[in-house]
Amino acid sequence: MRLLLPPGGRAIRTAAGDPVRGWTPSGALAANIEITSATVQRGDVIQIGGQPCRVADLIQLPAGAKRLCFESGELLTVHARTRLVALRMQRKW
């Protein structure tokens, strides 16, 4: 599913209807994608416990695992086989 953001693209909404704050480039597309520890990127928004969390940093761990550091300061360790759904901003110029 892809959503075209409104002009200015300042906020997007999660599946729960809560706004995800932060600057979004206008003309960007938001897509729900399945991610693993190998494909997660900074800026991905993952909904955990009903709260949208934006990935701020990634730390590589042994055996293909990664520790995700969110903008809110929380941490999540993702095993190599863990699959999550994330909202990713994509530029299609």
mmCIF file as gemmi writes it, N, C-alpha and C atoms, coordinates in Angstrom:
data_model
loop_
_atom_site.group_PDB
_atom_site.id
_atom_site.type_symbol
_atom_site.label_atom_id
_atom_site.label_alt_id
_atom_site.label_comp_id
_atom_site.label_asym_id
_atom_site.label_entity_id
_atom_site.label_seq_id
_atom_site.pdbx_PDB_ins_code
_atom_site.Cartn_x
_atom_site.Cartn_y
_atom_site.Cartn_z
_atom_site.occupancy
_atom_site.B_iso_or_equiv
_atom_site.pdbx_formal_charge
_atom_site.auth_seq_id
_atom_site.auth_asym_id
_atom_site.pdbx_PDB_model_num
ATOM 1 N N . MET Axp A 1 ? 0.836 -1.17 0 1 0 ? 1 A 1
ATOM 2 C CA . MET Axp A 1 ? 0 0 0 1 0 ? 1 A 1
ATOM 3 C C . MET Axp A 1 ? 0.882 1.235 0 1 0 ? 1 A 1
ATOM 4 N N . ARG Axp A 2 ? 0.614 2.176 -0.881 1 0 ? 2 A 1
ATOM 5 C CA . ARG Axp A 2 ? 1.382 3.41 -0.945 1 0 ? 2 A 1
ATOM 6 C C . ARG Axp A 2 ? 0.448 4.587 -0.773 1 0 ? 2 A 1
ATOM 7 N N . LEU Axp A 3 ? 0.892 5.537 0.008 1 0 ? 3 A 1
ATOM 8 C CA . LEU Axp A 3 ? 0.095 6.734 0.273 1 0 ? 3 A 1
ATOM 9 C C . LEU Axp A 3 ? 0.863 7.947 -0.211 1 0 ? 3 A 1
ATOM 10 N N . LEU Axp A 4 ? 0.225 8.808 -0.97 1 0 ? 4 A 1
ATOM 11 C CA . LEU Axp A 4 ? 0.848 10.049 -1.373 1 0 ? 4 A 1
ATOM 12 C C . LEU Axp A 4 ? 0.615 11.055 -0.266 1 0 ? 4 A 1
ATOM 13 N N . LEU Axp A 5 ? 1.686 11.671 0.218 1 0 ? 5 A 1
ATOM 14 C CA . LEU Axp A 5 ? 1.564 12.611 1.321 1 0 ? 5 A 1
ATOM 15 C C . LEU Axp A 5 ? 1.009 13.944 0.836 1 0 ? 5 A 1
ATOM 16 N N . PRO Axp A 6 ? 0.327 14.674 1.713 1 0 ? 6 A 1
ATOM 17 C CA . PRO Axp A 6 ? -0.186 15.987 1.333 1 0 ? 6 A 1
ATOM 18 C C . PRO Axp A 6 ? 0.965 16.95 1.11 1 0 ? 6 A 1
ATOM 19 N N . PRO Axp A 7 ? 0.717 18.078 0.421 1 0 ? 7 A 1
ATOM 20 C CA . PRO Axp A 7 ? 1.774 19.063 0.216 1 0 ? 7 A 1
ATOM 21 C C . PRO Axp A 7 ? 2.4 19.455 1.543 1 0 ? 7 A 1
ATOM 22 N N . GLY Axp A 8 ? 3.708 19.539 1.576 1 0 ? 8 A 1
ATOM 23 C CA . GLY Axp A 8 ? 4.407 19.849 2.812 1 0 ? 8 A 1
ATOM 24 C C . GLY Axp A 8 ? 4.771 18.594 3.569 1 0 ? 8 A 1
ATOM 25 N N . GLY Axp A 9 ? 3.943 17.568 3.492 1 0 ? 9 A 1
ATOM 26 C CA . GLY Axp A 9 ? 4.218 16.255 4.063 1 0 ? 9 A 1
ATOM 27 C C . GLY Axp A 9 ? 4.76 16.269 5.476 1 0 ? 9 A 1
ATOM 28 N N . ARG Axp A 10 ? 4.229 17.094 6.351 1 0 ? 10 A 1
ATOM 29 C CA . ARG Axp A 10 ? 4.781 17.227 7.697 1 0 ? 10 A 1
ATOM 30 C C . ARG Axp A 10 ? 4.465 16.06 8.62 1 0 ? 10 A 1
ATOM 31 N N . ALA Axp A 11 ? 3.349 15.384 8.419 1 0 ? 11 A 1
ATOM 32 C CA . ALA Axp A 11 ? 3.005 14.288 9.326 1 0 ? 11 A 1
ATOM 33 C C . ALA Axp A 11 ? 2.323 13.171 8.554 1 0 ? 11 A 1
ATOM 34 N N . ILE Axp A 12 ? 2.544 11.966 8.981 1 0 ? 12 A 1
ATOM 35 C CA . ILE Axp A 12 ? 1.85 10.817 8.432 1 0 ? 12 A 1
ATOM 36 C C . ILE Axp A 12 ? 1.128 10.132 9.579 1 0 ? 12 A 1
ATOM 37 N N . ARG Axp A 13 ? 0.191 9.282 9.272 1 0 ? 13 A 1
ATOM 38 C CA . ARG Axp A 13 ? -0.57 8.609 10.312 1 0 ? 13 A 1
ATOM 39 C C . ARG Axp A 13 ? -0.28 7.118 10.285 1 0 ? 13 A 1
ATOM 40 N N . THR Axp A 14 ? -0.232 6.528 11.46 1 0 ? 14 A 1
ATOM 41 C CA . THR Axp A 14 ? -0.028 5.09 11.578 1 0 ? 14 A 1
ATOM 42 C C . THR Axp A 14 ? -1.359 4.388 11.389 1 0 ? 14 A 1
ATOM 43 N N . ALA Axp A 15 ? -1.337 3.067 11.423 1 0 ? 15 A 1
ATOM 44 C CA . ALA Axp A 15 ? -2.569 2.298 11.282 1 0 ? 15 A 1
ATOM 45 C C . ALA Axp A 15 ? -3.554 2.613 12.402 1 0 ? 15 A 1
ATOM 46 N N . ALA Axp A 16 ? -3.046 3.006 13.566 1 0 ? 16 A 1
ATOM 47 C CA . ALA Axp A 16 ? -3.909 3.351 14.695 1 0 ? 16 A 1
ATOM 48 C C . ALA Axp A 16 ? -4.454 4.767 14.583 1 0 ? 16 A 1
ATOM 49 N N . GLY Axp A 17 ? -3.976 5.538 13.597 1 0 ? 17 A 1
ATOM 50 C CA . GLY Axp A 17 ? -4.447 6.905 13.4 1 0 ? 17 A 1
ATOM 51 C C . GLY Axp A 17 ? -3.628 7.949 14.131 1 0 ? 17 A 1
ATOM 52 N N . ASP Axp A 18 ? -2.566 7.515 14.838 1 0 ? 18 A 1
ATOM 53 C CA . ASP Axp A 18 ? -1.724 8.469 15.55 1 0 ? 18 A 1
ATOM 54 C C . ASP Axp A 18 ? -0.733 9.106 14.583 1 0 ? 18 A 1
ATOM 55 N N . PRO Axp A 19 ? -0.466 10.415 14.74 1 0 ? 19 A 1
ATOM 56 C CA . PRO Axp A 19 ? 0.504 11.049 13.843 1 0 ? 19 A 1
ATOM 57 C C . PRO Axp A 19 ? 1.928 10.629 14.175 1 0 ? 19 A 1
ATOM 58 N N . VAL Axp A 20 ? 2.744 10.47 13.146 1 0 ? 20 A 1
ATOM 59 C CA . VAL Axp A 20 ? 4.173 10.248 13.314 1 0 ? 20 A 1
ATOM 60 C C . VAL Axp A 20 ? 4.82 11.582 13.03 1 0 ? 20 A 1
ATOM 61 N N . ARG Axp A 21 ? 5.489 12.123 14.036 1 0 ? 21 A 1
ATOM 62 C CA . ARG Axp A 21 ? 6.057 13.459 13.888 1 0 ? 21 A 1
ATOM 63 C C . ARG Axp A 21 ? 7.426 13.393 13.225 1 0 ? 21 A 1
ATOM 64 N N . GLY Axp A 22 ? 7.8 14.474 12.619 1 0 ? 22 A 1
ATOM 65 C CA . GLY Axp A 22 ? 9.099 14.564 11.973 1 0 ? 22 A 1
ATOM 66 C C . GLY Axp A 22 ? 8.944 15.044 10.544 1 0 ? 22 A 1
ATOM 67 N N . TRP Axp A 23 ? 9.998 15.578 10.005 1 0 ? 23 A 1
ATOM 68 C CA . TRP Axp A 23 ? 9.968 16.136 8.666 1 0 ? 23 A 1
ATOM 69 C C . TRP Axp A 23 ? 9.953 15.024 7.636 1 0 ? 23 A 1
ATOM 70 N N . THR Axp A 24 ? 9.114 15.176 6.659 1 0 ? 24 A 1
ATOM 71 C CA . THR Axp A 24 ? 9.031 14.235 5.555 1 0 ? 24 A 1
ATOM 72 C C . THR Axp A 24 ? 9.148 15.027 4.265 1 0 ? 24 A 1
ATOM 73 N N . PRO Axp A 25 ? 10.017 14.631 3.351 1 0 ? 25 A 1
ATOM 74 C CA . PRO Axp A 25 ? 10.138 15.386 2.108 1 0 ? 25 A 1
ATOM 75 C C . PRO Axp A 25 ? 8.844 15.326 1.31 1 0 ? 25 A 1
ATOM 76 N N . SER Axp A 26 ? 8.444 16.478 0.759 1 0 ? 26 A 1
ATOM 77 C CA . SER Axp A 26 ? 7.207 16.481 -0.028 1 0 ? 26 A 1
ATOM 78 C C . SER Axp A 26 ? 7.418 15.659 -1.292 1 0 ? 26 A 1
ATOM 79 N N . GLY Axp A 27 ? 6.364 15.011 -1.732 1 0 ? 27 A 1
ATOM 80 C CA . GLY Axp A 27 ? 6.453 14.159 -2.904 1 0 ? 27 A 1
ATOM 81 C C . GLY Axp A 27 ? 6.925 12.752 -2.576 1 0 ? 27 A 1
ATOM 82 N N . ALA Axp A 28 ? 7.172 12.472 -1.309 1 0 ? 28 A 1
ATOM 83 C CA . ALA Axp A 28 ? 7.632 11.133 -0.926 1 0 ? 28 A 1
ATOM 84 C C . ALA Axp A 28 ? 6.445 10.186 -0.818 1 0 ? 28 A 1
ATOM 85 N N . LEU Axp A 29 ? 6.717 8.929 -1.03 1 0 ? 29 A 1
ATOM 86 C CA . LEU Axp A 29 ? 5.699 7.901 -0.887 1 0 ? 29 A 1
ATOM 87 C C . LEU Axp A 29 ? 5.975 7.105 0.379 1 0 ? 29 A 1
ATOM 88 N N . ALA Axp A 30 ? 4.917 6.769 1.092 1 0 ? 30 A 1
ATOM 89 C CA . ALA Axp A 30 ? 5.049 5.934 2.273 1 0 ? 30 A 1
ATOM 90 C C . ALA Axp A 30 ? 4.586 4.531 1.91 1 0 ? 30 A 1
ATOM 91 N N . ALA Axp A 31 ? 5.403 3.538 2.215 1 0 ? 31 A 1
ATOM 92 C CA . ALA Axp A 31 ? 5.052 2.167 1.874 1 0 ? 31 A 1
ATOM 93 C C . ALA Axp A 31 ? 5.238 1.267 3.085 1 0 ? 31 A 1
ATOM 94 N N . ASN Axp A 32 ? 4.284 0.381 3.325 1 0 ? 32 A 1
ATOM 95 C CA . ASN Axp A 32 ? 4.426 -0.645 4.352 1 0 ? 32 A 1
ATOM 96 C C . ASN Axp A 32 ? 5.231 -1.784 3.734 1 0 ? 32 A 1
ATOM 97 N N . ILE Axp A 33 ? 6.353 -2.119 4.375 1 0 ? 33 A 1
ATOM 98 C CA . ILE Axp A 33 ? 7.208 -3.18 3.862 1 0 ? 33 A 1
ATOM 99 C C . ILE Axp A 33 ? 7.577 -4.131 4.993 1 0 ? 33 A 1
ATOM 100 N N . GLU Axp A 34 ? 7.909 -5.361 4.64 1 0 ? 34 A 1
ATOM 101 C CA . GLU Axp A 34 ? 8.398 -6.319 5.629 1 0 ? 34 A 1
ATOM 102 C C . GLU Axp A 34 ? 9.904 -6.146 5.719 1 0 ? 34 A 1
ATOM 103 N N . ILE Axp A 35 ? 10.415 -6.04 6.949 1 0 ? 35 A 1
ATOM 104 C CA . ILE Axp A 35 ? 11.853 -5.857 7.138 1 0 ? 35 A 1
ATOM 105 C C . ILE Axp A 35 ? 12.408 -6.965 8.023 1 0 ? 35 A 1
ATOM 106 N N . THR Axp A 36 ? 13.705 -7.188 7.886 1 0 ? 36 A 1
ATOM 107 C CA . THR Axp A 36 ? 14.455 -8.103 8.738 1 0 ? 36 A 1
ATOM 108 C C . THR Axp A 36 ? 15.653 -7.334 9.267 1 0 ? 36 A 1
ATOM 109 N N . SER Axp A 37 ? 16.494 -7.988 10.041 1 0 ? 37 A 1
ATOM 110 C CA . SER Axp A 37 ? 17.687 -7.298 10.544 1 0 ? 37 A 1
ATOM 111 C C . SER Axp A 37 ? 18.616 -6.902 9.397 1 0 ? 37 A 1
ATOM 112 N N . ALA Axp A 38 ? 18.546 -7.612 8.28 1 0 ? 38 A 1
ATOM 113 C CA . ALA Axp A 38 ? 19.398 -7.296 7.134 1 0 ? 38 A 1
ATOM 114 C C . ALA Axp A 38 ? 18.877 -6.12 6.319 1 0 ? 38 A 1
ATOM 115 N N . THR Axp A 39 ? 17.572 -5.831 6.394 1 0 ? 39 A 1
ATOM 116 C CA . THR Axp A 39 ? 16.996 -4.806 5.522 1 0 ? 39 A 1
ATOM 117 C C . THR Axp A 39 ? 16.513 -3.558 6.257 1 0 ? 39 A 1
ATOM 118 N N . VAL Axp A 40 ? 16.552 -3.55 7.582 1 0 ? 40 A 1
ATOM 119 C CA . VAL Axp A 40 ? 16.089 -2.38 8.33 1 0 ? 40 A 1
ATOM 120 C C . VAL Axp A 40 ? 17.011 -1.192 8.045 1 0 ? 40 A 1
ATOM 121 N N . GLN Axp A 41 ? 16.438 0.014 7.999 1 0 ? 41 A 1
ATOM 122 C CA . GLN Axp A 41 ? 17.2 1.23 7.704 1 0 ? 41 A 1
ATOM 123 C C . GLN Axp A 41 ? 16.849 2.311 8.701 1 0 ? 41 A 1
ATOM 124 N N . ARG Axp A 42 ? 17.759 3.275 8.842 1 0 ? 42 A 1
ATOM 125 C CA . ARG Axp A 42 ? 17.447 4.457 9.654 1 0 ? 42 A 1
ATOM 126 C C . ARG Axp A 42 ? 16.245 5.155 9.031 1 0 ? 42 A 1
ATOM 127 N N . GLY Axp A 43 ? 15.354 5.637 9.884 1 0 ? 43 A 1
ATOM 128 C CA . GLY Axp A 43 ? 14.171 6.342 9.403 1 0 ? 43 A 1
ATOM 129 C C . GLY Axp A 43 ? 12.948 5.459 9.268 1 0 ? 43 A 1
ATOM 130 N N . ASP Axp A 44 ? 13.109 4.135 9.285 1 0 ? 44 A 1
ATOM 131 C CA . ASP Axp A 44 ? 11.951 3.239 9.245 1 0 ? 44 A 1
ATOM 132 C C . ASP Axp A 44 ? 11.103 3.46 10.491 1 0 ? 44 A 1
ATOM 133 N N . VAL Axp A 45 ? 9.792 3.394 10.334 1 0 ? 45 A 1
ATOM 134 C CA . VAL Axp A 45 ? 8.871 3.551 11.462 1 0 ? 45 A 1
ATOM 135 C C . VAL Axp A 45 ? 8.249 2.185 11.734 1 0 ? 45 A 1
ATOM 136 N N . ILE Axp A 46 ? 8.495 1.671 12.943 1 0 ? 46 A 1
ATOM 137 C CA . ILE Axp A 46 ? 7.989 0.365 13.357 1 0 ? 46 A 1
ATOM 138 C C . ILE Axp A 46 ? 6.996 0.587 14.482 1 0 ? 46 A 1
ATOM 139 N N . GLN Axp A 47 ? 5.835 -0.028 14.383 1 0 ? 47 A 1
ATOM 140 C CA . GLN Axp A 47 ? 4.827 0.118 15.426 1 0 ? 47 A 1
ATOM 141 C C . GLN Axp A 47 ? 5.03 -0.99 16.457 1 0 ? 47 A 1
ATOM 142 N N . ILE Axp A 48 ? 5.304 -0.6 17.695 1 0 ? 48 A 1
ATOM 143 C CA . ILE Axp A 48 ? 5.547 -1.547 18.777 1 0 ? 48 A 1
ATOM 144 C C . ILE Axp A 48 ? 4.586 -1.225 19.912 1 0 ? 48 A 1
ATOM 145 N N . GLY Axp A 49 ? 3.744 -2.184 20.237 1 0 ? 49 A 1
ATOM 146 C CA . GLY Axp A 49 ? 2.774 -1.972 21.305 1 0 ? 49 A 1
ATOM 147 C C . GLY Axp A 49 ? 1.825 -0.823 21.016 1 0 ? 49 A 1
ATOM 148 N N . GLY Axp A 50 ? 1.516 -0.606 19.746 1 0 ? 50 A 1
ATOM 149 C CA . GLY Axp A 50 ? 0.612 0.466 19.362 1 0 ? 50 A 1
ATOM 150 C C . GLY Axp A 50 ? 1.281 1.831 19.237 1 0 ? 50 A 1
ATOM 151 N N . GLN Axp A 51 ? 2.573 1.911 19.537 1 0 ? 51 A 1
ATOM 152 C CA . GLN Axp A 51 ? 3.3 3.18 19.454 1 0 ? 51 A 1
ATOM 153 C C . GLN Axp A 51 ? 4.242 3.165 18.255 1 0 ? 51 A 1
ATOM 154 N N . PRO Axp A 52 ? 4.15 4.169 17.385 1 0 ? 52 A 1
ATOM 155 C CA . PRO Axp A 52 ? 5.096 4.24 16.262 1 0 ? 52 A 1
ATOM 156 C C . PRO Axp A 52 ? 6.474 4.668 16.76 1 0 ? 52 A 1
ATOM 157 N N . CYS Axp A 53 ? 7.499 3.953 16.366 1 0 ? 53 A 1
ATOM 158 C CA . CYS Axp A 53 ? 8.87 4.239 16.775 1 0 ? 53 A 1
ATOM 159 C C . CYS Axp A 53 ? 9.732 4.373 15.528 1 0 ? 53 A 1
ATOM 160 N N . ARG Axp A 54 ? 10.432 5.509 15.401 1 0 ? 54 A 1
ATOM 161 C CA . ARG Axp A 54 ? 11.297 5.753 14.245 1 0 ? 54 A 1
ATOM 162 C C . ARG Axp A 54 ? 12.729 5.34 14.581 1 0 ? 54 A 1
ATOM 163 N N . VAL Axp A 55 ? 13.347 4.526 13.727 1 0 ? 55 A 1
ATOM 164 C CA . VAL Axp A 55 ? 14.714 4.042 13.935 1 0 ? 55 A 1
ATOM 165 C C . VAL Axp A 55 ? 15.687 5.2 13.74 1 0 ? 55 A 1
ATOM 166 N N . ALA Axp A 56 ? 16.485 5.469 14.785 1 0 ? 56 A 1
ATOM 167 C CA . ALA Axp A 56 ? 17.475 6.543 14.723 1 0 ? 56 A 1
ATOM 168 C C . ALA Axp A 56 ? 18.878 6.009 14.45 1 0 ? 56 A 1
ATOM 169 N N . ASP Axp A 57 ? 19.179 4.799 14.948 1 0 ? 57 A 1
ATOM 170 C CA . ASP Axp A 57 ? 20.518 4.244 14.787 1 0 ? 57 A 1
ATOM 171 C C . ASP Axp A 57 ? 20.44 2.719 14.818 1 0 ? 57 A 1
ATOM 172 N N . LEU Axp A 58 ? 21.435 2.074 14.239 1 0 ? 58 A 1
ATOM 173 C CA . LEU Axp A 58 ? 21.508 0.612 14.174 1 0 ? 58 A 1
ATOM 174 C C . LEU Axp A 58 ? 22.869 0.159 14.687 1 0 ? 58 A 1
ATOM 175 N N . ILE Axp A 59 ? 22.881 -0.891 15.495 1 0 ? 59 A 1
ATOM 176 C CA . ILE Axp A 59 ? 24.133 -1.449 15.999 1 0 ? 59 A 1
ATOM 177 C C . ILE Axp A 59 ? 24.182 -2.919 15.588 1 0 ? 59 A 1
ATOM 178 N N . GLN Axp A 60 ? 25.25 -3.297 14.87 1 0 ? 60 A 1
ATOM 179 C CA . GLN Axp A 60 ? 25.417 -4.681 14.42 1 0 ? 60 A 1
ATOM 180 C C . GLN Axp A 60 ? 25.817 -5.559 15.598 1 0 ? 60 A 1
ATOM 181 N N . LEU Axp A 61 ? 25.163 -6.704 15.743 1 0 ? 61 A 1
ATOM 182 C CA . LEU Axp A 61 ? 25.458 -7.683 16.793 1 0 ? 61 A 1
ATOM 183 C C . LEU Axp A 61 ? 25.875 -9.001 16.144 1 0 ? 61 A 1
ATOM 184 N N . PRO Axp A 62 ? 26.425 -9.941 16.921 1 0 ? 62 A 1
ATOM 185 C CA . PRO Axp A 62 ? 26.822 -11.236 16.355 1 0 ? 62 A 1
ATOM 186 C C . PRO Axp A 62 ? 25.629 -12.011 15.794 1 0 ? 62 A 1
ATOM 187 N N . ALA Axp A 63 ? 25.908 -12.932 14.902 1 0 ? 63 A 1
ATOM 188 C CA . ALA Axp A 63 ? 24.926 -13.846 14.299 1 0 ? 63 A 1
ATOM 189 C C . ALA Axp A 63 ? 23.85 -13.131 13.494 1 0 ? 63 A 1
ATOM 190 N N . GLY Axp A 64 ? 24.166 -11.972 12.928 1 0 ? 64 A 1
ATOM 191 C CA . GLY Axp A 64 ? 23.224 -11.27 12.059 1 0 ? 64 A 1
ATOM 192 C C . GLY Axp A 64 ? 22.161 -10.464 12.768 1 0 ? 64 A 1
ATOM 193 N N . ALA Axp A 65 ? 22.217 -10.39 14.08 1 0 ? 65 A 1
ATOM 194 C CA . ALA Axp A 65 ? 21.236 -9.599 14.834 1 0 ? 65 A 1
ATOM 195 C C . ALA Axp A 65 ? 21.622 -8.123 14.804 1 0 ? 65 A 1
ATOM 196 N N . LYS Axp A 66 ? 20.64 -7.25 15.07 1 0 ? 66 A 1
ATOM 197 C CA . LYS Axp A 66 ? 20.897 -5.81 15.163 1 0 ? 66 A 1
ATOM 198 C C . LYS Axp A 66 ? 20.131 -5.241 16.337 1 0 ? 66 A 1
ATOM 199 N N . ARG Axp A 67 ? 20.711 -4.222 16.962 1 0 ? 67 A 1
ATOM 200 C CA . ARG Axp A 67 ? 20.021 -3.488 18.004 1 0 ? 67 A 1
ATOM 201 C C . ARG Axp A 67 ? 19.546 -2.18 17.389 1 0 ? 67 A 1
ATOM 202 N N . LEU Axp A 68 ? 18.223 -1.969 17.433 1 0 ? 68 A 1
ATOM 203 C CA . LEU Axp A 68 ? 17.634 -0.755 16.89 1 0 ? 68 A 1
ATOM 204 C C . LEU Axp A 68 ? 17.51 0.274 17.999 1 0 ? 68 A 1
ATOM 205 N N . CYS Axp A 69 ? 18.005 1.459 17.756 1 0 ? 69 A 1
ATOM 206 C CA . CYS Axp A 69 ? 17.881 2.572 18.701 1 0 ? 69 A 1
ATOM 207 C C . CYS Axp A 69 ? 16.847 3.536 18.113 1 0 ? 69 A 1
ATOM 208 N N . PHE Axp A 70 ? 15.782 3.785 18.863 1 0 ? 70 A 1
ATOM 209 C CA . PHE Axp A 70 ? 14.715 4.648 18.379 1 0 ? 70 A 1
ATOM 210 C C . PHE Axp A 70 ? 14.934 6.084 18.836 1 0 ? 70 A 1
ATOM 211 N N . GLU Axp A 71 ? 14.283 7.024 18.152 1 0 ? 71 A 1
ATOM 212 C CA . GLU Axp A 71 ? 14.399 8.445 18.497 1 0 ? 71 A 1
ATOM 213 C C . GLU Axp A 71 ? 13.978 8.717 19.928 1 0 ? 71 A 1
ATOM 214 N N . SER Axp A 72 ? 13.075 7.902 20.463 1 0 ? 72 A 1
ATOM 215 C CA . SER Axp A 72 ? 12.581 8.089 21.828 1 0 ? 72 A 1
ATOM 216 C C . SER Axp A 72 ? 13.58 7.587 22.88 1 0 ? 72 A 1
ATOM 217 N N . GLY Axp A 73 ? 14.662 6.916 22.433 1 0 ? 73 A 1
ATOM 218 C CA . GLY Axp A 73 ? 15.67 6.416 23.352 1 0 ? 73 A 1
ATOM 219 C C . GLY Axp A 73 ? 15.508 4.945 23.684 1 0 ? 73 A 1
ATOM 220 N N . GLU Axp A 74 ? 14.429 4.33 23.248 1 0 ? 74 A 1
ATOM 221 C CA . GLU Axp A 74 ? 14.209 2.912 23.512 1 0 ? 74 A 1
ATOM 222 C C . GLU Axp A 74 ? 15.072 2.058 22.593 1 0 ? 74 A 1
ATOM 223 N N . LEU Axp A 75 ? 15.317 0.826 23.01 1 0 ? 75 A 1
ATOM 224 C CA . LEU Axp A 75 ? 16.128 -0.111 22.239 1 0 ? 75 A 1
ATOM 225 C C . LEU Axp A 75 ? 15.319 -1.364 21.939 1 0 ? 75 A 1
ATOM 226 N N . LEU Axp A 76 ? 15.588 -1.974 20.788 1 0 ? 76 A 1
ATOM 227 C CA . LEU Axp A 76 ? 14.966 -3.243 20.418 1 0 ? 76 A 1
ATOM 228 C C . LEU Axp A 76 ? 16.018 -4.082 19.722 1 0 ? 76 A 1
ATOM 229 N N . THR Axp A 77 ? 16.233 -5.298 20.199 1 0 ? 77 A 1
ATOM 230 C CA . THR Axp A 77 ? 17.171 -6.211 19.558 1 0 ? 77 A 1
ATOM 231 C C . THR Axp A 77 ? 16.393 -7.121 18.619 1 0 ? 77 A 1
ATOM 232 N N . VAL Axp A 78 ? 16.815 -7.159 17.366 1 0 ? 78 A 1
ATOM 233 C CA . VAL Axp A 78 ? 16.144 -7.937 16.329 1 0 ? 78 A 1
ATOM 234 C C . VAL Axp A 78 ? 17.052 -9.087 15.923 1 0 ? 78 A 1
ATOM 235 N N . HIS Axp A 79 ? 16.554 -10.316 16.063 1 0 ? 79 A 1
ATOM 236 C CA . HIS Axp A 79 ? 17.271 -11.524 15.675 1 0 ? 79 A 1
ATOM 237 C C . HIS Axp A 79 ? 17.35 -11.585 14.151 1 0 ? 79 A 1
ATOM 238 N N . ALA Axp A 80 ? 18.259 -12.368 13.627 1 0 ? 80 A 1
ATOM 239 C CA . ALA Axp A 80 ? 18.444 -12.467 12.176 1 0 ? 80 A 1
ATOM 240 C C . ALA Axp A 80 ? 17.189 -12.955 11.454 1 0 ? 80 A 1
ATOM 241 N N . ARG Axp A 81 ? 16.339 -13.758 12.104 1 0 ? 81 A 1
ATOM 242 C CA . ARG Axp A 81 ? 15.137 -14.292 11.454 1 0 ? 81 A 1
ATOM 243 C C . ARG Axp A 81 ? 13.868 -13.511 11.787 1 0 ? 81 A 1
ATOM 244 N N . THR Axp A 82 ? 13.963 -12.495 12.619 1 0 ? 82 A 1
ATOM 245 C CA . THR Axp A 82 ? 12.791 -11.702 12.987 1 0 ? 82 A 1
ATOM 246 C C . THR Axp A 82 ? 12.265 -10.94 11.782 1 0 ? 82 A 1
ATOM 247 N N . ARG Axp A 83 ? 10.951 -10.952 11.598 1 0 ? 83 A 1
ATOM 248 C CA . ARG Axp A 83 ? 10.32 -10.195 10.521 1 0 ? 83 A 1
ATOM 249 C C . ARG Axp A 83 ? 9.334 -9.215 11.124 1 0 ? 83 A 1
ATOM 250 N N . LEU Axp A 84 ? 9.439 -7.956 10.718 1 0 ? 84 A 1
ATOM 251 C CA . LEU Axp A 84 ? 8.564 -6.891 11.196 1 0 ? 84 A 1
ATOM 252 C C . LEU Axp A 84 ? 8.002 -6.127 10.004 1 0 ? 84 A 1
ATOM 253 N N . VAL Axp A 85 ? 6.914 -5.424 10.22 1 0 ? 85 A 1
ATOM 254 C CA . VAL Axp A 85 ? 6.361 -4.546 9.191 1 0 ? 85 A 1
ATOM 255 C C . VAL Axp A 85 ? 6.716 -3.114 9.572 1 0 ? 85 A 1
ATOM 256 N N . ALA Axp A 86 ? 7.247 -2.372 8.629 1 0 ? 86 A 1
ATOM 257 C CA . ALA Axp A 86 ? 7.652 -0.994 8.884 1 0 ? 86 A 1
ATOM 258 C C . ALA Axp A 86 ? 7.082 -0.076 7.812 1 0 ? 86 A 1
ATOM 259 N N . LEU Axp A 87 ? 6.967 1.178 8.157 1 0 ? 87 A 1
ATOM 260 C CA . LEU Axp A 87 ? 6.572 2.223 7.217 1 0 ? 87 A 1
ATOM 261 C C . LEU Axp A 87 ? 7.856 2.897 6.765 1 0 ? 87 A 1
ATOM 262 N N . ARG Axp A 88 ? 8.111 2.896 5.465 1 0 ? 88 A 1
ATOM 263 C CA . ARG Axp A 88 ? 9.345 3.476 4.939 1 0 ? 88 A 1
ATOM 264 C C . ARG Axp A 88 ? 8.998 4.569 3.938 1 0 ? 88 A 1
ATOM 265 N N . MET Axp A 89 ? 9.692 5.677 4.063 1 0 ? 89 A 1
ATOM 266 C CA . MET Axp A 89 ? 9.527 6.783 3.119 1 0 ? 89 A 1
ATOM 267 C C . MET Axp A 89 ? 10.406 6.506 1.915 1 0 ? 89 A 1
ATOM 268 N N . GLN Axp A 90 ? 9.801 6.587 0.722 1 0 ? 90 A 1
ATOM 269 C CA . GLN Axp A 90 ? 10.543 6.307 -0.506 1 0 ? 90 A 1
ATOM 270 C C . GLN Axp A 90 ? 10.433 7.503 -1.429 1 0 ? 90 A 1
ATOM 271 N N . ARG Axp A 91 ? 11.567 7.884 -1.982 1 0 ? 91 A 1
ATOM 272 C CA . ARG Axp A 91 ? 11.572 8.964 -2.967 1 0 ? 91 A 1
ATOM 273 C C . ARG Axp A 91 ? 11.565 8.357 -4.35 1 0 ? 91 A 1
ATOM 274 N N . LYS Axp A 92 ? 10.649 8.793 -5.159 1 0 ? 92 A 1
ATOM 275 C CA . LYS Axp A 92 ? 10.558 8.335 -6.549 1 0 ? 92 A 1
ATOM 276 C C . LYS Axp A 92 ? 10.639 9.561 -7.459 1 0 ? 92 A 1
ATOM 277 N N . TRP Axp A 93 ? 11.82 9.969 -7.786 1 0 ? 93 A 1
ATOM 278 C CA . TRP Axp A 93 ? 11.989 11.187 -8.612 1 0 ? 93 A 1
ATOM 279 C C . TRP Axp A 93 ? 12.097 10.816 -10.045 1 0 ? 93 A 1
